[in-house]
Amino acid sequence: MGKVRVGIIGAGSWAASNHIPVLQDRDDVELVVACRQGDEELALLKEQFGFEHVTENYQDALGHELDAVVVASPSGFHFEHAKAALESGANVLCEKPFTIDPGHAWELDGLAKSLNRELILSFGWNYRPLVISAKNLMEEHGVGKIQHVMVAMGSGTRELLKATGDYEGAAADFMPDWDTWTDPRLSGGGYAPAQLSHAMGLALWLTNDRASQVFAFMNNEDARVDLHDAISIRYDSGATGTLSGASTPSAANAVEEEGAPWSRHQLQVRIYGDEGQMIADLERDFLWIYREDGLDEKVNLPDLAGLYLCDGPPSTLIDLTVGNGTPNRSPADLGARTVEVISAAYESVSSGLPVDAH
């Protein structure tokens, strides 16, 4: 095929700082149309990135015979926009959180499969060397029957979630709209969908499990949405787990590295089984697997192996569209399983009770 014709629905700050530059750097991509609100911002997108068309109407955007679409609109619109993009005949990359309603997420998963379309979630860590190595270790060796999963995360989003500032990596010319992150009708909540969806997208990818029951506490302080989350999980496999998240000031991350685009997120995933355990510390590029049969390996990783970068998902969207067989490390069913956890956590906070996740 010729160049992949790409459209962006929701060409906001993150799309402008990450997805569009990644696509622009490829020789096999044609940036056809960008869709967002604001005449000035649309004109700037056309000027900076060379889009042939710009529009405020996503249906108009989908009328340009697109091969691939990036859906980076506010979370409350993901279902509508991704559904329309799939039905138009395009392969789709959808930003996280996949949807707000788990039912919508599973519907999109089923729709993509029925239409034989590719649907990829924007879980950038799943494409990083540390997580690829961890996935390979789990598939080759594993830890036996998984019994407990600990996930702990902290990241510099406090100013964003309190609507007092932005986030590291925001495009200077396309500042984020605070309502996108702090109006639950658009965002689905606060730290849980904004950040813990990343952590669960990683952990569930490694374990291939699914949450069955969730209980949660959340702390909003003086914000419209949750800043800190403490979530307990029972999985379909019978394993237990914890999911902990804290929004920090943007400059409070522990590890700074020369040449990195931003500070490290504080993120650890620990998986315990009846035959061994695995620890993945993405802040410190540390991956260790230990098994009682004698395997004891601290993996030698390249520099910045656990740094969050998100070139993998948009690159995979194009690779799959041209048919080169690149693995989808963040498929739609993974996104749906992640949405189940986040949705059930908010329901638990509201009711004060454990909630069935599916």
C-alpha positions as a printed NumPy array, in Angstrom:
array([[  0.   ,   0.   ,   0.   ],
       [  0.984,   3.664,  -0.283],
       [  1.354,   5.983,   2.649],
       [ -0.98 ,   5.33 ,   5.572],
       [ -3.632,   8.049,   5.694],
       [ -3.951,   9.109,   9.332],
       [ -6.441,  11.276,  11.194],
       [ -6.275,  12.576,  14.762],
       [ -9.515,  12.976,  16.734],
       [ -8.771,  15.042,  19.818],
       [ -5.556,  16.749,  18.713],
       [ -4.862,  18.245,  22.129],
       [ -1.756,  18.658,  24.235],
       [ -0.701,  14.996,  24.504],
       [ -1.419,  14.223,  20.855],
       [  0.602,  17.285,  19.822],
       [  3.535,  16.416,  22.08 ],
       [  3.641,  12.661,  21.41 ],
       [  1.427,  10.936,  18.844],
       [  1.644,  13.455,  16.014],
       [  5.456,  13.909,  16.151],
       [  5.935,  10.116,  16.221],
       [  3.733,   9.747,  13.151],
       [  5.268,  12.77 ,  11.419],
       [  8.734,  11.178,  11.663],
       [  7.647,   8.17 ,   9.6  ],
       [  8.066,   8.103,   5.82 ],
       [  5.031,   5.843,   5.39 ],
       [  2.487,   8.202,   7.016],
       [  0.392,  10.99 ,   5.524],
       [ -1.127,  13.323,   8.129],
       [ -4.487,  13.928,   6.516],
       [ -6.744,  15.556,   9.099],
       [ -6.696,  16.836,  12.682],
       [ -9.871,  17.359,  14.692],
       [-10.253,  19.439,  17.856],
       [-12.033,  22.518,  19.14 ],
       [-10.639,  26.026,  18.477],
       [ -9.894,  27.78 ,  15.2  ],
       [ -6.53 ,  29.121,  16.385],
       [ -5.366,  25.718,  17.594],
       [ -6.48 ,  24.081,  14.337],
       [ -4.556,  26.641,  12.298],
       [ -1.486,  26.015,  14.45 ],
       [ -1.761,  22.238,  13.937],
       [ -1.873,  22.774,  10.192],
       [  1.118,  25.099,  10.319],
       [  3.286,  23.017,  12.668],
       [  2.565,  19.514,  11.377],
       [  1.337,  19.989,   7.808],
       [ -2.123,  18.45 ,   8.091],
       [ -3.991,  18.679,   4.791],
       [ -7.303,  19.279,   6.582],
       [ -8.411,  20.502,  10.017],
       [-11.921,  20.465,  11.463],
       [-13.941,  20.691,  14.672],
       [-16.272,  17.886,  13.528],
       [-15.044,  14.313,  13.96 ],
       [-17.55 ,  12.983,  11.443],
       [-16.108,  15.326,   8.829],
       [-12.648,  14.064,   9.746],
       [-13.707,  10.452,   9.216],
       [-14.969,  11.317,   5.734],
       [-11.411,  11.523,   4.393],
       [-10.958,   7.77 ,   3.702],
       [ -8.537,   7.242,   6.563],
       [ -6.537,   4.061,   7.066],
       [ -5.734,   4.769,  10.715],
       [ -7.158,   7.058,  13.398],
       [ -5.756,   8.195,  16.736],
       [ -8.505,   8.871,  19.295],
       [ -7.033,  11.231,  21.898],
       [-10.184,  13.143,  22.814],
       [-11.423,  13.423,  26.434],
       [-12.166,   9.988,  27.89 ],
       [-15.915,  10.579,  27.956],
       [-15.885,  10.677,  24.148],
       [-13.618,   7.686,  23.501],
       [-16.453,   5.233,  22.936],
       [-18.283,   7.438,  20.448],
       [-15.158,   8.427,  18.554],
       [-13.478,   4.998,  18.495],
       [-16.706,   3.287,  17.431],
       [-17.209,   5.705,  14.547],
       [-13.564,   5.372,  13.481],
       [-13.736,   1.56 ,  13.428],
       [-16.997,   1.64 ,  11.483],
       [-15.416,   4.012,   8.947],
       [-12.916,   1.268,   8.101],
       [ -9.891,   2.555,   9.99 ],
       [ -7.554,   0.876,  12.436],
       [ -7.602,   2.755,  15.746],
       [ -5.241,   3.796,  18.515],
       [ -7.26 ,   4.918,  21.55 ],
       [ -5.815,   6.859,  24.447],
       [ -6.203,   5.543,  27.967],
       [ -8.432,   5.166,  29.836],
       [-10.091,   3.181,  27.066],
       [-13.623,   4.2  ,  28.072],
       [-15.399,   5.19 ,  31.275],
       [-18.029,   2.42 ,  31.076],
       [-16.614,  -1.147,  30.978],
       [-19.548,  -2.256,  28.829],
       [-18.506,   0.254,  26.181],
       [-14.943,  -1.057,  26.287],
       [-16.032,  -4.636,  25.695],
       [-18.377,  -3.483,  22.932],
       [-15.469,  -1.808,  21.13 ],
       [-13.344,  -4.925,  21.553],
       [-16.089,  -7.024,  19.986],
       [-16.684,  -4.508,  17.198],
       [-13.015,  -4.395,  16.215],
       [-12.857,  -8.187,  16.07 ],
       [-16.073,  -8.447,  14.041],
       [-14.793,  -5.858,  11.548],
       [-11.285,  -7.379,  11.466],
       [ -9.815,  -4.027,  12.477],
       [ -6.823,  -3.349,  14.715],
       [ -7.595,  -1.608,  18.028],
       [ -4.637,  -0.565,  20.171],
       [ -4.562,   1.111,  23.582],
       [ -2.039,   3.808,  24.442],
       [ -0.221,   1.864,  27.18 ],
       [  3.301,   3.049,  26.373],
       [  5.079,   1.047,  29.083],
       [  4.03 ,  -2.236,  27.477],
       [  6.397,  -1.427,  24.59 ],
       [  9.42 ,  -0.501,  26.725],
       [ 12.398,  -2.876,  27.065],
       [ 11.834,  -3.583,  30.767],
       [  8.205,  -4.646,  30.292],
       [  8.939,  -6.661,  27.143],
       [ 11.598,  -8.538,  29.117],
       [  9.201,  -9.047,  32.031],
       [  6.5  , -10.387,  29.702],
       [  8.977, -12.807,  28.133],
       [ 10.052, -14.034,  31.57 ],
       [  6.465, -14.592,  32.647],
       [  5.746, -16.57 ,  29.484],
       [  8.975, -18.587,  29.547],
       [  9.299, -19.24 ,  33.283],
       [  6.462, -17.623,  35.219],
       [  6.124, -17.789,  38.98 ],
       [  3.76 , -20.748,  39.129],
       [  0.17 , -20.123,  40.168],
       [ -0.066, -16.391,  40.837],
       [ -1.163, -15.718,  44.404],
       [ -0.673, -11.971,  44.943],
       [  0.036,  -8.883,  42.808],
       [  1.263,  -5.582,  44.261],
       [  1.153,  -2.445,  42.106],
       [  2.349,   0.895,  43.504],
       [  2.582,   4.154,  41.557],
       [  3.329,   7.82 ,  42.183],
       [  3.592,  10.494,  39.493],
       [  3.705,  14.248,  39.069],
       [  0.077,  15.009,  38.299],
       [ -1.043,  16.871,  41.424],
       [ -1.081,  20.323,  39.813],
       [ -3.003,  18.973,  36.823],
       [ -5.62 ,  17.176,  38.923],
       [ -6.056,  20.198,  41.204],
       [ -6.381,  22.463,  38.13 ],
       [ -3.432,  24.612,  39.144],
       [ -0.934,  23.608,  36.444],
       [ -0.118,  21.153,  33.67 ],
       [  2.003,  17.994,  33.431],
       [  5.532,  17.292,  32.289],
       [  5.553,  16.701,  28.56 ],
       [  2.546,  18.903,  27.757],
       [  2.895,  20.668,  24.406],
       [  3.617,  24.33 ,  25.115],
       [  1.4  ,  25.554,  22.273],
       [ -1.522,  23.272,  23.169],
       [ -2.003,  23.47 ,  26.926],
       [ -4.359,  20.866,  28.421],
       [ -7.939,  21.822,  29.22 ],
       [ -8.351,  21.22 ,  32.951],
       [-11.917,  19.926,  32.543],
       [-10.526,  17.102,  30.436],
       [ -8.795,  15.854,  33.588],
       [-10.949,  17.148,  36.461],
       [-14.566,  16.946,  35.267],
       [-15.602,  13.324,  36.004],
       [-18.116,  13.418,  33.143],
       [-15.2  ,  13.878,  30.739],
       [-12.344,  12.201,  32.599],
       [-14.108,   9.393,  34.434],
       [-12.363,  10.501,  37.641],
       [ -8.916,  11.625,  38.727],
       [ -5.706,   9.744,  39.441],
       [ -7.259,   6.319,  38.887],
       [ -8.095,   6.715,  35.183],
       [ -5.358,   9.265,  34.477],
       [ -2.463,   7.198,  35.846],
       [ -3.481,   3.895,  37.453],
       [ -4.967,   2.785,  34.142],
       [ -1.315,   2.728,  32.922],
       [ -0.235,   0.621,  35.9  ],
       [ -3.096,  -1.851,  35.524],
       [ -2.523,  -2.043,  31.778],
       [  1.002,  -3.165,  32.593],
       [  0.155,  -5.556,  35.448],
       [ -2.755,  -7.256,  33.684],
       [ -0.594,  -7.653,  30.576],
       [  1.981,  -9.543,  32.642],
       [ -0.494, -11.751,  34.512],
       [ -3.186, -12.318,  31.85 ],
       [ -5.691, -12.108,  34.718],
       [ -8.961, -10.256,  35.241],
       [-10.348,  -8.587,  38.342],
       [-13.423, -10.219,  39.84 ],
       [-13.98 ,  -8.047,  42.952],
       [-12.741,  -4.595,  43.985],
       [-12.807,  -2.519,  47.186],
       [-11.402,   1.001,  47.329],
       [-10.673,   4.093,  49.386],
       [ -9.854,   7.412,  47.698],
       [ -8.59 ,  10.781,  48.926],
       [ -9.599,  13.951,  47.069],
       [ -8.328,  16.528,  49.573],
       [ -9.567,  19.827,  48.065],
       [ -9.691,  18.642,  44.432],
       [-12.714,  17.797,  42.265],
       [-11.34 ,  14.305,  41.661],
       [ -9.266,  11.701,  43.487],
       [ -5.614,  12.501,  44.07 ],
       [ -4.704,   9.286,  45.927],
       [ -6.141,   5.772,  45.653],
       [ -5.953,   2.59 ,  47.72 ],
       [ -7.585,  -0.345,  45.913],
       [ -7.834,  -4.022,  46.89 ],
       [ -8.512,  -6.619,  44.186],
       [ -9.566, -10.242,  44.   ],
       [ -8.745, -11.759,  40.612],
       [-10.547, -14.449,  38.608],
       [ -7.553, -16.741,  39.238],
       [ -8.133, -16.467,  42.997],
       [ -5.094, -14.237,  43.502],
       [ -5.327, -11.158,  45.707],
       [ -3.773,  -7.813,  44.904],
       [ -3.32 ,  -4.176,  45.784],
       [ -3.273,  -1.124,  43.529],
       [ -1.924,   2.037,  45.145],
       [ -1.569,   5.449,  43.515],
       [ -0.431,   8.897,  44.65 ],
       [ -0.312,  12.158,  42.73 ],
       [  2.877,  14.046,  43.559],
       [  4.07 ,  17.555,  42.775],
       [  5.559,  17.507,  39.285],
       [  9.137,  17.978,  40.535],
       [  8.946,  15.318,  43.259],
       [ 10.044,  12.257,  41.307],
       [ 13.088,  10.55 ,  42.766],
       [ 15.109,   9.705,  39.659],
       [ 16.364,  12.388,  37.258],
       [ 18.391,  11.397,  34.194],
       [ 20.295,  13.493,  31.713],
       [ 18.746,  13.301,  28.291],
       [ 15.39 ,  11.994,  29.483],
       [ 12.352,  14.062,  28.436],
       [ 10.92 ,  14.012,  31.979],
       [ 11.412,  12.536,  35.424],
       [ 10.734,   8.881,  36.164],
       [  7.338,   7.771,  37.355],
       [  7.471,   5.865,  40.624],
       [  6.128,   2.468,  39.562],
       [  6.655,  -1.032,  40.891],
       [  4.868,  -4.263,  40.021],
       [  5.527,  -7.306,  42.217],
       [  4.052, -10.689,  41.286],
       [  4.136, -13.543,  43.811],
       [  3.348, -17.161,  42.929],
       [  3.597, -20.583,  44.494],
       [  6.879, -21.254,  42.624],
       [  8.58 , -17.864,  42.693],
       [  8.289, -14.117,  42.358],
       [  9.075, -11.273,  39.97 ],
       [  9.785,  -7.607,  40.742],
       [  9.684,  -4.898,  38.077],
       [ 10.81 ,  -1.451,  39.271],
       [ 10.37 ,   0.906,  36.344],
       [ 11.719,   3.914,  38.217],
       [ 15.104,   2.262,  38.671],
       [ 15.363,  -0.062,  35.636],
       [ 15.322,  -3.132,  37.87 ],
       [ 13.843,  -6.498,  36.877],
       [ 14.339,  -9.636,  38.959],
       [ 12.811, -13.083,  38.786],
       [ 13.389, -15.759,  41.401],
       [ 12.087, -19.328,  41.316],
       [ 12.437, -22.092,  43.846],
       [ 13.783, -24.405,  41.116],
       [ 17.019, -22.38 ,  41.073],
       [ 16.367, -19.572,  38.598],
       [ 17.629, -16.319,  40.121],
       [ 18.123, -13.598,  37.515],
       [ 18.516,  -9.861,  37.757],
       [ 18.047,  -8.848,  34.132],
       [ 20.703,  -6.685,  32.479],
       [ 18.661,  -3.862,  30.932],
       [ 19.572,  -0.975,  28.611],
       [ 19.597,   2.588,  29.9  ],
       [ 16.14 ,   4.162,  30.353],
       [ 14.526,   0.741,  29.975],
       [ 11.649,   1.65 ,  32.298],
       [ 11.246,   5.312,  31.394],
       [  7.756,   6.098,  30.18 ],
       [  7.78 ,   6.754,  26.458],
       [  4.786,   6.367,  24.163],
       [  6.261,   5.885,  20.709],
       [  5.318,   2.192,  20.738],
       [  1.526,   2.46 ,  20.396],
       [  1.379,   4.934,  17.461],
       [  4.204,   3.107,  15.698],
       [  2.372,  -0.194,  16.178],
       [ -0.804,   1.351,  14.73 ],
       [  1.052,   2.075,  11.501],
       [  3.   ,  -1.189,  11.482],
       [ -0.187,  -3.225,  11.804],
       [ -1.922,  -1.133,   9.159],
       [  0.818,  -1.878,   6.623],
       [  0.73 ,  -5.534,   7.704],
       [  4.24 ,  -6.143,   9.007],
       [  3.129,  -8.387,  11.893],
       [  4.25 ,  -6.24 ,  14.816],
       [  2.684,  -7.593,  18.055],
       [ -0.083,  -5.534,  19.648],
       [  1.132,  -5.29 ,  23.258],
       [ -1.893,  -3.253,  24.364],
       [ -4.985,  -4.855,  22.803],
       [ -8.585,  -3.798,  23.37 ],
       [ -9.44 ,  -6.645,  25.752],
       [ -6.577,  -5.498,  28.006],
       [ -8.012,  -1.985,  27.958],
       [-11.438,  -3.365,  28.87 ],
       [-10.062,  -5.367,  31.817],
       [ -8.342,  -2.215,  33.032],
       [-11.542,  -0.151,  32.797],
       [-13.327,  -2.798,  34.887],
       [-10.941,  -2.191,  37.796],
       [-11.205,   1.614,  37.664],
       [-14.984,   1.64 ,  37.293],
       [-15.491,  -0.835,  40.141],
       [-13.152,   1.203,  42.376],
       [-15.327,   4.314,  42.013],
       [-18.469,   2.279,  42.617],
       [-16.889,   0.839,  45.767],
       [-15.969,   4.299,  47.072],
       [-19.556,   5.417,  46.478],
       [-21.147,   2.414,  48.18 ],
       [-18.487,   1.662,  50.817],
       [-18.683,  -2.004,  49.802],
       [-16.761,  -4.483,  47.683],
       [-17.996,  -4.472,  44.086],
       [-18.065,  -7.21 ,  41.445],
       [-15.884,  -6.075,  38.573],
       [-17.718,  -8.083,  35.877]])
